C-alpha cells in the first residue's frame, strides 16, 4: 500500500498539469461541450489509477522477467544464442506493442488502406528484431554505443534520400511508437540482466542504457526500406474529422473496454508464454518470486487496460477537437504556445518515462536525479511539439529540414558527451514518445493540420512523434555536458567516467 500511495501521488501530480491546461483552454479559446469535459476528467482519473497500477506491475513483474532473460542469454556465452534471442524477442515484443498498433491503424485510416496496418507492424518488428540482436551483441562485446548509433543513423540518412516525405514522417513516428509502455521496461530490463554479469562495473553501468535507442533505429530502417522496395510514390491522406455527435458520457468507455482488453491481452501474451517456457526449462524460480512475478503481470494487465481506456475514450477526442479549434483561430501564436505547453506537461504522464528515470537514478545511486531528467525531457518535448506546430503552419518547412540538423547535432554531441549520457539521451528520445504523445498530442496535431489551409494531414499531421523523439536526445546530451563541467569544476570523485568524453 505504501508503494501504491507513493506512485499514485507521483502520477497524479504528473497528470494534473495537462488536465489543468485543457480546463483553461475550455474556458478561454477552445470551449468544449460539457459531455466532452466530463469524459476528459473521467479519462484523467482512469489514466492516473491505471498508470499507478501499471508501474507497480512493471516493478515486480516485467522488469524481473527481463532481468532473468538477460542473465540466461549472457550466461550462455554464445554469440549465436544472443543473436537468435535478440531476433525472436525483438520481433515478439515490437509486434505486441500497443502504441505501434495505434500508429499503424492511423496510417491505414489516413491512407485509405493503401498502407496496411499489418505491413507497418511486420516491417517495423523486423527492423526492431535485427537491431535488438545487434544491440545485445554490442553489450556482450563492449562495442562503443556512440559508434553503433552513428553508423545506424548515417544509414538512415542515406535511406531517407530515396524516400518520400510522407513515408519519412511515418518511419520516424514508428521509431517513437515502438518504444512504448510495454517495450521499454522489457528491453531495459533485458539490457540490465546482461550487463550485471560484467566484471567491469563502469562498463556495466554505461551499457545498461542505449539498447532502446538501437532498437528504435531499426523501426526507422524497416519502414524506409519497405518504402524503397515497394517503390511507393507520393502518398495523400485526409483525416476523417467530425465532432462526435454522441452525448453519452460512459458509453465510449464501455465500448472501448472489449477492444482494449483484447489488445492488452495480446500484448502481454508473448511475454507470458516466453516466461512460462523459460520458467520450466531454465529459471525454475521458487514459489515466492514466482508468485511475485505473476502478481506483477496481473497488475500490468489491468493497469494498461485502465490507462488505454482513459486515453482513447477520454483524451483522444478532446485533443482532436482542441487542435482543430485553436488552429482555426486568427491568431496562430495561440496554436504554437498551446503546443509547447502540452508537450511540456504530457511527457510527465508517459509510463515509460517513469521507468527510464527511475532506472537512471537507481543505477547511478542517485547521482543523476529523476527530477533533473524529467525537467530536461519536458523542455525538449515542449520545443519539439512547438516546432511541429510551426511546420503545420508553414507548408514550405519539411520534416527533414528539422530532422537532418537535429540528428547531425545529436551525433556530433556523442563525441563530447559523457558516455553514460549517450545511452540515456537516446533511450529518452524513445520513451518520451509514448501512448500519451501518440494519442493526445498526435490528435491535436492532426486536428490542426485538417483545419489549416495548405497543410497535408499525412505529411504534416504525422512526423510530430519524430520530433518528440529527437529533441530530448539533444537536451539530455547538453545536460550531460553540464554534469561533465560540474564534475571538473567541483572536483567530484563520483562517477569518474564523467570526466571522459
N, C-alpha and C positions, 0 to 999 in steps of 0.2 A: 504493500500500500504506500509505503514511503517513496519507493521508486516511481509508482504511478502518479502520486501527488506532485513530485518534483518535475516529472516530464510534462504533466498536464499544465502546470504553471508556465513552463518554458514555451510550450506550444501555444497556449492561449495568448501570451504576450507577442508571439510571432504572427498569429493570425489577426490579432486585433487591429494593427495599422491598416491593412488592406480593407478591413471591414469599415473602419472609420472613413477612409478615402471614398469608398463607394457611397457611404451615407452622406458625406459632404457634397459629392457630385450630384446626388439625388435631390438635394435641397437647393442646388445652385444652377449649374449649367446643363445637367443631364438628368432631368426628372424621370423616374421610373414608375410604372403602375404599382399600386400597393401590394398586389399579389407577387410581383417580382421581388420587391423588397423583403417581404416575409419569407419567400422561398430562399432568398440570398442568405438571410440570417439563419435559417434552418440549416442550409448548406454549411455555413461557417461553424455552427455547433457540431455537425457531423464530422467535419474536417478536423476539428480540434480533438474530439474524442477518438476518432479513427486514427489520427496521426500518433496520438499518445499510445494507444494500444499497439499499433504497428511497430513503433520504436522499441517498446518493451519486447515484442516478439522477435525483432531483429537481434537484440542484445543476447537473448537466451536461446535462440533457435538458429536463424540463418547464419549468423556470424560463426557460431560454433561448428556448424556443418562445413562451412567454407574453410575454417582453420584445419579441421580434421582431414578434409580432402587435400588441402595444400600439403599437409605433413606426409600423407601417404604418397603423393606424387614425388615429393622431394626425397623421401626415403628410398624410393625405387632406384634412384641414381642412374636411370637410363633415359637417354635423350629421346628415344622412340616413345617411351611411356609418357614423357612430358608433352611431346608434340600431339600424340593421339588424345590425351586427356584435354589439352587445350582446344583442339578441334571439336571434340564432342561437347564439352561443357560450354564452349563459346557459342556454338550453334543453338543448343537447347535453351540456354539462358536468354539469349537475344530473341529467339523466336517466341519466347514466353513473356517478354517484357510488355506490360500493358501500354506504356507510352508509345511504343513502336506501333502497336495496333491502332492507337488513336490517330497518329500521323498518317499511317498507310491508308486508313479509312478516309481521312480528309483529302488526301491526294486523289484517291479513286473517285470521290464525290465531285471534287472540283474539276477533274479532267474528264468527267462523264464516263469513267471506266476505261479510258484509253491507257492509263497506267493502273494496273490492277493492284489491289491490296496485297494479294498473295505474292506477286512478283517483287514488291518492295520488301516484304517480310523475309522472303527467301534470300534475296540478293544481299540485304543488309546483314542477315545472320551468317551467311557465308563469309562476308568480309570480316565480321567480328570474330568468327571462329579462327580464321587464318591469322589475324593479328594477335589474338589472345594467345595462341600457340607460340607465336614469335615472342610475345611479352614474357611468357613463362621461361622460354629458353634464355632470354636476356637476363632474367633474375638468376638462373642457375649458373650461367657462365660469366656473370658480372660484367656484362656489356654496358657501357655508359648510356644512360637514358637519353641524354641530350643528342647523342649521335643517332639513336634509333628514331627519335621524333623528328630530327632534322631531315633525315633521308625520307621518312614517311611523308612528310608534308611537301618536300620537293617533288616526290612522285605525284602527290595530289595536285600540285600546281601545274605540272605538265599535263596531267589528265584533264584538268579544268579547261585548258586551252581548246580542247576538242569537244567541249560540252556546251549545250545551250544554257542561257542564263536561268531559264526555268528549272532545268534539271540540276543546275548548280545550287540553287536555293533548296531544292528537295534533298540533295545529297548532304549538305551541311546541317540541315534541320534533322535529318536522320541520325547524324552523329550525336546530336544533343538528346534526341528522343530515346536512343538505346541505352543511355546511362540514366535510368530512372530509379524508382523506389525499390525495385527488386534486384536489378542487375548490379548496381553499385555496391550494396552491402556484401553480396556474394563474391564479386570479383576482388574487392579489397580484402575480405577475409581469406580468400584463396591465396592472394599475394602474401598476406601476413603469415599464413600457415607454412609457406615455403621458406620465407626469409628468416623465421625464428630459429631454423635449424643451422643457420650460418654461424660460424665461429666469430666472424668479424661483426661486432655489434653496430659499428658505424655503417658498414655496407648494408647490414640488415635493416637499419632504420631508413636509409635512403631508398632502398628497393621496396619498402612497404608501400610506396606510392609510385604512380606512373603507369600501372597496368591498365587502369580505366582509360587513361589518355591514349595509350597504344591501341586498345580495343576500339575506341570510338573513331580513331583514324581509319580503321578497317571498314566502318559503316560508310564513310565518305567514298573510299575507293570502290566499294561494291557498287554503289549507285552510279558513280561516274563511269565505271567500266560497263555496266548494263546499258547506259545511255549510248556509249560509243559502239558497242556490239550490235545493239538493236537499231542503231542509226536513226534514233528518234529525232525528228526535226523540232521546230519551234512549237511549243505547246500553248494552248489557250485555255482559259478556265473562267468560270463565273460562279460566284457564291450565291447559293440559293438562300437569299436573305429575306426574311419576313418576320415581323413581330409575332411571336406565338400568340394565338387567339385564346388559348385555354386560360381560364382564370382560376383553375384548380390550384390549390397550394400543395397538398400532399400527394396528389395523383402522379406527378412527374417522378417523385422519389420512389413510389411504389412500382411504377412502370420500369424504372431503371434497375430495380433490385434483381430480377432474374438474370438479365444480361450481364450485369456487373459481377454477380456471384459466379456465373459460369466462366467469365473471362479470368477472374482471380483464381478460381479453381484450376483452370488450365495453366495459368502462370506458375502456380506452386507445384503442380503435379510432377513435372520433370525433376524438380529438386527433391521432392518426397521419394520418388522412385529411385533416384541416384543414392539418396541417403539409406534407404532400405537395403539396396544391393550391397553397398559398402559396409553397412552395419552387420550384415550376415557373413560377408566374406573377409572383412578387414577390420573395421572399427571394434566391433564386439564390445560396445560400451556396457557398463553395469546399469542396473535399474535406475539409480538416481539421476545420473547425467542423461540417460536415455529419456526418462520421464520429463526432464527439464527441457530438452530439445523439442519433444512432442508438444508440450505446453506452449513453447515459443512459436512453433508452426501454427498452432491454433490461434494464438494472439495475432500473428502476422496475417492470417486468413481473414479474420473478422475486422481487423484494423484497416486492411486495404479495401474491404467492401464498404465500410462506412466512409472512408476517405474518398473513394471514387464516386460514390453516390452523391456525396456532398458537392464534389467538384462538378460533376456532369449535370446534375439536376438543379443545383443552386447557383453555381458560379458561371457556367458557360453562357447561358442566355444573357445574364447581366453584363458580361464582358462584351458580347457581340453588340448589344443594344447601346451600351455606353460609348463604345468605339464609333459606331455609326452616327450617334447624335453629336458627339463632340467634334468629329471630323466635318460635320455639316455646318458648324458654326463659322461665321465670317472671320473671326479672329483665330487663326490657326495656331497661335502660340499656346493656347489652352491645350491643344491636342498633344504638342510636344512635351509640355510641362507635366501633364497628366501621365503620359507615357513614362517619363523619368520617375515620377513618384510611385507608379505601380510597379515598375521594375525594381526600384529600391527596396520596397517592402515585401513584394511577392516572394523573393528568393528566401526570405526568412521562414517561409512556411513550406519550403521544399523538404520532403522526407530525407532524401539522400544527402542534403547539405548538413543535416544534423549528424548523420553517420560519419561523414568525412571529417567535420570539425572536431567531433569527439575523439576520433581516432588520431587526429593530428596532436591534440592536447595530451592524449594518453601516451602515445609513442615518444613524444618529446618531453615527457614528465612535467608537463605544464609550462615549459619554456615558451612555447607558442600558444597563446591563449585563444580559446574558441571565439571570444568576443572580437578579438582583433581580426581573425579570419573572416568572421561574419560581416564586419564593417567594410572590409576591402571588397568582399563579394557583392554587398549591396550597392556600393558605389559603382563597381564595374557593370553590374546588370542594369542599374539605372541609366548609365550613359549608353549602354548598348541598345536599350529599348528606345531612348530618345533619338538616337541616330537612325534607328529603323523607321521611326515616325517621319523623320526628315526625308528619308528615301521614298516613302509613300507620297509625300507632298511634292517632291521634285522628281518627276519621271526620268530626267536625264541622269540621275545618280543610280548606278547599277550596284548590285550586291558585291561584285568583285572589286569595285572601287574602294570598298571598305575592307573586305577580307584580305586582299593581297597585301596592302601595307601593314595591316594588323598582324598577320601571321609572320611577315618578314621581321617586324619588330619583336614579336614573341620569340622567334627562333634565334634572333641576334642576342636577345637578353639572356638566352640559355648559357651563353659563354661567360657571363658576368655574374649571374645569379647563383647563390649557394645551391649546391646540388640537391639538397633536401627540398628546397622550394621549387625546383624544376618539376619534380613529380607532383608535389602538392598543387601547384598552379595549373598544370594541365589536367589533373584529376578534377580540380574545382571547376574548370570550364565545362566539364561534362555534367557534374552533379547540379550545377546551377540551372540547367535547362531540363527540369523535371516536369512532373504532371501539372503543377500549378502554372508553369510557363507555357506548357504545351496546350493548355486548355484556356485559362482565363485571358492571358496576355495575347495568345495567338488569336483568340476570338475577338479581342479588342482590335488587334491589328487587321484582321480580315474584314471585320465590320467597317473599319475606317477606309480600307482600300476599296470597298464596294461603294462607299459614299463619295469618294473624291474622283472628280473627272480626270481622265487620263491615266489613272492608276490601274495596274494589272493585278487582279486578285491572286493569280498564280505566281507571277514573278515578284510582286511587291508584298502580297499578303504572307507568302512563305519567305523564309530567309531570316526572319526575326530571331528564331531559335539559334541560327548560326551565329548571329551577332552576340547573343547572350552567352554562347559557348566560348567565344574568343576574348571578349573584353576582360572577364575575370582572370584569364591567364596573365594578361599584362599587368593588371592591378596587383595581383599577388606576387608576380616577379619583382615589381617595384617595392612591394613590402619586404621581400627577401633582401633586396639591396639595402633597405633601411636597417634591417636586422644585422646585416653584414657590417655596415658602417658603425652601428651602435656597439657591436661586439669589439670592433677595433678601438674605438674611442674609449670605451669603458674598460677595456682590458678584461673582458669576461672570459673565463676559462670554460664555461659551459658550452658544449657543442663546438668543439674546436674546428669542426668541418665548415662552420660558417665563415671561417677565415679564408677558405679555399674557394675559388670561383668554379 
